[in-house]
Amino acid sequence: MSNYLMLFPIFFPILMGAVIPLFHFKSAKKRQWYVGSVTVINTIVMLLLVFVVRPHGTLMLLNMAGKLSISFHMDGLGCVFACLVSVLWPLAVVYAFEYMKHEGKENTFFTFYVMTYGVTIGIALSANLMTLYLFYELLTFVTLPLVMHGMSKKSIFAGRRYVTYSVGGAAFAFIGIAVILTFGDSIDFVYGGVLNNGYTDTEAFFLRAAYVMTTFGFGVKAAIFPLHRWLPTASVAPTPVTALLHAVAVVKAGAFAILRITYFSFGTELLLGTFAQYIVMAAAIITILFGSGMALKEQHFKRRLAYSTISNLS
């Protein structure tokens, strides 16, 4: 029964955020009470799940076909990410209350802001690659209206660039699902990876190449060079959205997804000492140097923070 409690911090904020447009709040304070209550309740439940209840086993919500299922599980890595998000989110929301008074369209803003909380927790608690991928894609589309909130020419351009990079990266990430489905024992996250050892040298080369493509696909949200340009451009969005992109959800989801596929899908045994390891390490090193250099050079404060984030992520 405790396994079903994992659904609460995922779907509670999604549902509570989705119904915000139905309410006609008579004052900003009432909206703040609603959004703040949903956020705090979700944070408390998530922390109780991690530190008190700690459900064991996997909850399958939907089986689509064979190995493909929507399932949730709480392991160490997922709990760390979920706790990080749960602690930071209320702080971001409190800041957004005051800031968004001057931006307008607060109902629309907080609709997607609250929904994003649940989607991010869904990424953290995903039990397999399919579930992670679906919530990862959903994160793109639920944060797009936040990036484009101002609806100025710059905001629209930033939104287009953001969705182009994200959807393009997702196409490469989808390769990982296909490869794991073909060569793996399952698509579940198992520490050490799920690939069997019966592949030839040619297949091993193909698997390593697929890992590199999948890493760069998920790495779009982690702003790996040269797939980083969407993040500085998105600085045109309201500052609470920038906080969401930089510190709380989006870019950390990219880094989290890379950790998942490296240690829980492909496995390090396949990658150790091969071109796959060196390419990904080289990309990280280049990104660190590039992001640091651009942060020093950039005069616009929010764009400087964006480049700092790019460097620190790698």
N, C-alpha and C positions, 0 to 999 in steps of 0.2 A: 504493500500500500504506500509506503514511503517513497517509492520510485515515482509515483504519480505527482508527488509534490514538486518534482523537477519542472513540471509543466507550468507551474504558477509564475515564477519569475520571468518566463519567456512570454507567455501569452497574456498575462495580466496587464502589463504596460502596453502591449500591442492593442488589446481591446479597449483599454481605458483611453489611450491616445486617439484611437479611431473614432470614438464617439464624442470627442470634444466639439467638433463642428455642430453637433446636435443641440448643444447647450448655448443658451443666450445669457452669458454671464453679465450681471448688472454692474459689476465693477471689476477692475483688474485684480483687486485683492481676493475676490472669490475665485477667480481663475488661478491665482497663485496658490490658494489653499488647496484647490483640487489637484493641480499638477504636483505641488509639494507633497501632498499626502500620498499620492500614487507612487512617487519616487521613493519616499522614505519607507513606505510599506514594502515595496519591492526590495529595497536594500536590506531591510531587516530580515525578510524571509530568505533572501539569498545567503546572508551571513549565517543564519540559523541552520540552513541546509548544509553549509560547509563545516561549521564548527560544532553543531549539536546533532542534527539528524544524520547527516552524511549517508544518503542512500547508496546501497550497493547493487551491482548488477546493471543491466541495460534495459531501458524502457523502449519498446518498439511501438511507435505511434501509428505507423502506416507501412505496410509492405507493398511495394509497387510491382516488383517482378524479381523473383530469384533473390540475388544478393542485394538488390536495390531496396533500401528501406529508409524511412525517417525515424531515427532512433536517438536516444539521449543517454548520457552516462556521465558520472562525475568521477574523474581521476585527478591526480595531483596537478598536472599542467592546466587542465580546465578550471580547477578550483582557484589556482593562482590568478588566472586571467579574469575569472568571474568576480573574485574579491577585489581586484584592482579596479574593475569597471564599477562595481557596486559602491566602493568608497568614494571614487572621484565624481560619480554622476550627480549626487545631491549638491556637491559644491558647484558644479557647472550650472545646475538648474537655478540655484540661489543667485548666482551672478547674472544669469539670463533674465531673471525677473526685472531687475533694475534697468539693464541695458536695453531690453526690447521695448521699453516704454517709448523710446525715441525712434524706433524702427517701424512700428505699426504692424498690422496683420498678425497680431499675437496669437489669435486662435489657430490660424494655419501653422504658424511657427511651432507652437507647443504640441500640436497634433503630431507632427513628424518627429519632434524632439523626444517626446515620450515614447513613441513607437520604436524609435531607434534603440532605446534602452533594452527592450525585450529582444529585438533582433540580435543585438550584440551578445546578450546572454545566451541566445540560441547557438551562436557560433562557439561560445565557450563550452557549452554542454553537449555539443555534437558528438555522437558516438561513432560516426563513420564519415567517410569522405563525401558521400552523397549529401548527407545532412549539412555538413560544413559548407559544401558548395552552394546549396540552395539558400542558406541563410547569408552566405557571403554575397551572393547576387542580390538578395533582397536588401542587404545593407546599402548597396549602390543606389537602388531606386528609392529607398526611404530617406536617404540623405540628399538626394539630388534637389528636391524642392528647398532644402535648407541652404544649399550652396547658391541657388538662384533666387533667394528670398527677395532681394531688392528689385529684381526684374529690370535692372538697367542693362545697357548694352554690355557692360563689363561682366555683370552677373550672369547674363545669358551665355556669353562666350565662355566664362569659367565653368558653367554647368555643362555645356557641350563638350568642352575638353575633358572634364571629369568623367562624364558618362562614356565618352569615346575610349579613353584610356582604360577605364574599369571593365567595360564590356569586351574590349579587345583582349585585355589580360585574362578575363574569364574564359575566353575561347581557348587560350593556351592551357589554362588550368584544367579545362575539361579533358585535355589529353591525359592528365594524370588519372582521372576516373576510369577512362577507357583502358589504360595500361594496367592499372591495378585490378580491374575486373577480369582482364585477360590472363595475367600472369600471377595474380595473388590468390591466396586461399580464401580471402574475404576482403571486403572494403572497410571492415571495422578497424578502429585505431588500436593497435597492439604494439606495446613497446618492443622495439627491435625490428619492426616491420612485418609485413604479411606476405612477402614474396617467397615462393618456394626456391629451392636451390638447384632445380633441375633444368636450368637454362644454359644454352650454348654461349660461346664467346660473342657471336653475332647478336644474340638476344640480349646479352649483358650490355653490349654497346648501345643497343636500342633503348634499353631500360634507363641507362644513364643519360642518354640524350633526352628522353622523355622527362626525367627528373629535372634537368636543367630548364626545359621549356615550362614545366609546371611551376617551378620556383619563380621564374620570371613572370609567369601569369599571375600567381598570387602576390608576387613582389611589386606589382603595380601599386597596390594600396600601401605597401611599405615604402613606396617612393624610391626604389632602387634605380640608380642611374643606368640607362638614359630614359627611364620611364617615370621620371620624377616631376615633370613640368606641370602636371595638374595641380600639385600641392601649392606652390607659390602663387599660381593663378587664382586658386580658390581663396586667397587672402582677401579678396574683395567682399566675401561674405561677412555677415555680422560677426563680431568677435566671439560670441558664444558658440557659433558654428565652427569658427577657427579652433576654439578649444576642443570641440568635439572631434574635429579632423586630426588635430595634432596630438592631443594628450589622452583622450578618453577612449575612443572607439576605433575609428577607421584605420589609422596607420598601425595601431597595435594589433588589429585583426589581421592585417597583412603579415606582420611578423609572426603572430601566433599560428597562422595557416602554414607558413614555411616550416616552423618547428614541428607541426603535426605531420606533414608529408615526409620530412627528413627522418624523424625518429620513430614514427608510428605507422608509416605506410611503406616507403621504399626501404628504410633501414640503412644504418651507416655502414654495415658490412659490404654492401654493394658499392658504396660511394668512396670508401676510404682509399686515398692515394690514387684516384683516377681523375681524368679530365673533368668529370662532373664536379668533383670537390673543388678543383682549382679554378674553374670558371666562376662558380658561385662565390668563392672566397675573393677572387680578383674583383668581381663586381662589387662586393661589399667594401673592399679596401678603396677602390676608386670612388665609390659613393661617399665614404667618410672624408676623403681628401677634397673631393669636389664640393660637397655640402659645406665643409668648414671654410673653404676658400670663398665660396659665394656668400656665406653668412658675413664674413669680414668685409666683403666688398659692397654688399647691399645696403642702401641707405633707408629704404622703406622698412619700418620696424616690424610689421607683421610678416613681410616677405623674408626678413632676416631670421625671424623665429622659424619660418617654414624651412629654410635651408639648414638651420641648426637642428631641427627635427629630423630632416633627411639624413644628416650626418650621424646623429646619435642613434637612430634606428639601426643603421648598418653596423 
